[in-house]
Each structure stands twice: as structure tokens, then as C-alpha cells.
Amino acid sequence: MNEVYKEYFPTDPPARRAVQARLIEDYKIEIDCVALE
């Protein structure tokens, strides 16, 4: 994950997090974001 992330954000990457959890139904991924104005 870190190697691929560096390809897209070589310097000053945005914050990120990874959490393993059981998702409801048949979802493959859950996306969480924080936005500042």
C-alpha cells in the first residue's frame, strides 16, 4: 500500500488510515473522508 501511495503522492502525502472491519452486506470497500472549508 505504501509503495503505491508514493507513486501518486511522492511528496507531502495527505493523511490516510486503514482499518480492517467486517462490512455489512456484500460491500467490498468503505470510504471515509474529512473535508475542511
N, C-alpha and C positions, 0 to 999 in steps of 0.2 A: 504494500500500500504506500509506504513512504517513498519508494523509488518512483512510482507512477506519479504521485503527488508532486514530486520535484520537477517532473517533466512539464507540468502545467504551471507551476508556481516556483520557478528557480530561486527567486529571492523574495523575502518578506511574504511568506505564505499566510493566507487567512487562517484564523483559528478553526480547529476541527475537533470532532470527537467521534469515537467509535464505541458502541455499546452492543453487547450480544444479549438478545432477549427474544422470547417467543412472541411472534406476531399473531394477531387474531386473523382468522380466516386463512386464505391462501396467498396472502401478500408476500412478495419476495424482498421488499425493501421499505423502510420507513424513513422519511426525510424530515429533519428538524432544522429550523433556521432562526436566526436572530437578526432583526433589521433595526438600524438606528437612523433617525432622521436628523 
